[in-house]
Amino acid sequence: MVSRETSQTKTLFLGDGINDARSLTAATVGVAFGQNSDVTSEAAGAVIMDSSLQRVDEFFHISRRMRHIALESALGGMTLSVIGMGFAAAGLLPPVAGATRH
């Protein structure tokens, strides 16, 4: 059932037992609660050590913030690279100066 839903849209599956391992791997994102099983922990994309839905909410907030920081870093790095390439193309940044650290 999870596989069918995952083929149509992105899914999240929350599980806490060994019988959830297959669904955790079939979902777009699998989140395991607690430390009930090594199999469940291996099958999940994320493991929440506490069996509380409040921790799941915290997980979503943390993951959104991490994604935001990663996107900022990637876009910032690409922007600086393009600016550096522009300076180099204009002859204002010699290759040796661009390759060495100051």
RAUR-V770735 format. One record per backbone hydrogen bond with DSSP energy under -0.5 kcal/mol. CO is the residue of the C=O (numbers start at 1). NH is the residue of the N-H. If there is no record, write none. Layout:
CO & NH
CO & NH
//
This chain:
1 & 5
2 & 6
3 & 7
4 & 8
5 & 8
5 & 9
11 & 29
13 & 15
13 & 31
15 & 33
17 & 20
18 & 21
20 & 24
21 & 25
22 & 26
23 & 27
29 & 13
30 & 45
30 & 46
31 & 15
32 & 48
33 & 36
37 & 41
38 & 42
39 & 43
40 & 44
46 & 32
47 & 49
48 & 34
50 & 52
52 & 55
52 & 56
53 & 57
54 & 58
55 & 59
56 & 60
57 & 61
58 & 62
59 & 63
60 & 64
61 & 65
62 & 66
63 & 67
64 & 68
65 & 69
66 & 70
67 & 71
68 & 72
69 & 73
70 & 74
71 & 75
72 & 76
73 & 77
74 & 78
75 & 79
76 & 80
77 & 81
78 & 82
79 & 83
80 & 84
81 & 85
82 & 86
83 & 87
84 & 88
85 & 89
86 & 90
87 & 92
87 & 93
88 & 91
94 & 98
95 & 99
96 & 100
//
